[in-house]
């Protein structure tokens, strides 16, 4: 450990009072967040057009306006991501923003080139063509031009989010493996079925969250989703290299964040490479009564998003 | 101008057992005198444009300052609030290391124990404490911020006195006595024991055994061989140590300290001519060590052995003019040493030992005039020449100040001056940041160079009543060749994560401007207090092509109200309220991955956000019993009386819609102690 880190460690150890606070639960939605985009058809037809719809998560269901921007070929986007405000990563998408918005709205129709997209040479990409876009979504306001010298537009409302969107096209070899949406099904709460129109009731958590009983929320993912596991030369595991069939699932909610006195008893991250297995989420109810909204998202690597909304009542 | 000597209330006058507070005021003498006071009329020269003198008694009674002299300066205008309990002085937009702290003209290597627990010089040993926030005269050099000058007390020339104090933080003793008609001595010692009290609590809470402790000592021997000579020998030193052990095999520790011996001689040749010579030498050092298992400890350390020499000749000529000629130099050596284990290319572990020496050669010459061409007008031109041995630079710093007795009890003042301070490796004070920076600076490739600054000040002082003065001063400061990207330990304590080691540059720019207001009721028999307000903007530019950004400790509004009143029968109540707008902090960035639906924290963009406003109320109550043999005082104070959660840092949720307190913050903190005087 370098001397400066040691100094940091000692400075921390000398703190008189509790100097660590739990980071806010990233699963908790407090302002509009962009979940991603869906495409119709799921795979862009060469020379055709695709309807792209941006999906937002917001319990307040605030009105969202969206501007869309085209990106040059081979932009080498480092991640399919949405980020807030100006950041170094925004410089990556600056060439997209510089061309000005070509479409507006949550749902837009986007023509694709004769090949159905462009191959990206980044190693994390599958061997698939993509049409890269950038979307700027603004909740409860309007979109204005960037400040002088800036790159990212401004949102006059409660939150502006910049998102990269990549429309999947055909595979490089021309085969037609479709990037189907990742459908999630068989939702249960503590083993009992839980449909979209059901509002199950759970007891609130009293006292420290770490001592409360977690509830099990389970759902199933499409069979056959796989990932290739690699090991380094020492035999240790590394992140799996996903294939087009890989499905990631996650959840977001509007329950309150863990109380600080619980020493960071954060709900277990449910973001998984499912491998076709059922997903079980251990969730601790809030200490306050009311309705809690969940969004369950399934994402297929290479394209394909499903967002499912469920509601629980905490009594 | 009057030098007023006051005896505290309830004090027996038979012999001078009790503490004396010596206050110098820059305005005309008051016609009022009360019992127990002797007024000496004269007109000492005002050398500094802006002076805020504090008496020892005021310092000991300010709530929330732990009776600490240097910490009390944080209540004055122009000084930004330091995070947590840090004692750092950020003066008019300058970094903490840019303000000079002197004891009788000698650098104080470490002003505070552990950066903020208490001054390394006991308040009881001080006779005066003067704070110059800017535009200081040519006798002070090697600083671009402000100057704090503490003066060790002259021991009693008759009788003896002893003081003992016992508090939550530390315990100490002070004694002074006359050894003969011409020889007297004062000795003080203090031991910080709060670490030993907290160790079991911290161990239970964190599972890590830890300790920290500190001590300091001061001794003054005063000799008056003749009516024209005064010789003084002073010794003062301090030591801090802290450590933590996790498990049986892993330990980390830090130690810092200094020892200084100072010899001074003042000779008054005539009523117009005086010579003072002072030489101080000693050692100061800082060591950090870490051990894992049975392997040898890894250590990093800094040692300095400076000698500070100061000579000043003062001569009055004409009716009201005065000339000052002086030499002010620091010489010695500094060693940066490391000894640690590092993996080599073939995977084996090797010991690496390095030692880097820097020779300190910082001579300075200065000349200053105090001209009074007409009554009520003083012009003070001066210049200083500082030489840097390491960088081979010589910097001429001209300075000019003027004061005008513009109307009854009112003074208008103006100052402008050029200031410079040595490069980081030549700083005499042992700054913990140097442990982190020394190697980084060497790799940076930029040639170290002195930081330079221009100060401009314009203000008015008005005495509203014999007891109340109002001072309003505007200031502007520009800085160039600043070291930016500086991982201040204060920022680490505040919870900032950006150490900025990769951003170190010597060509940073800075500017600060604002207005300071001080409404002060000077110490009287029953009450003293003040309201200090600063409106300020401080900025930095990390390079010639970088945009201006707020300084790490830029605080737009700083309001401090302090007061203490004696109720009678030995009871005293005091309060301090502070309201400070938030300093810049990092803006948390998160990345939401559409592929997996997860959120990744991306660290923070520095200085794009602000900490919520700080406000805090500190209360103090003291009861004193006076006996024929002496007096005993018991005090109880509460810091943060209404338990305000003043977070030094905030974290945001992934949507940047809700913030949460982070970093250390002060809860409601009681402090109590007892003091006895014999």
Interface residues (C-beta under 8 A of the other chain):
Chain A: X1 X3 X4 X6 X7 X8 X9 X10 X11 X13 X14 X15 X16 X17 X19 X21 X23 X24 X25 X26 X28 X29 X30 X31 X32 X33 X34 X35 X36 X37 X79 X80 X81 X82 X83 X84 X85 X87 X89 X158 X159 X163 X164 X165 X248 X249 X250 X252 X257 X260 X269 X271 X297 X299 X301 X305
Chain B: X85 X114 X198 X206 X208 X210 X212 X242 X244 X252 X254 X288 X290 X298 X300 X338 X340 X432 X435 X436 X487 X489 X492 X493 X495 X499 X501 X587 X589 X590 X591 X592 X593 X594 X595 X596 X597 X598 X599 X601 X602 X605 X651 X652 X653 X654 X655 X656 X657 X658 X660 X661 X662 X663 X664 X665 X666 X667
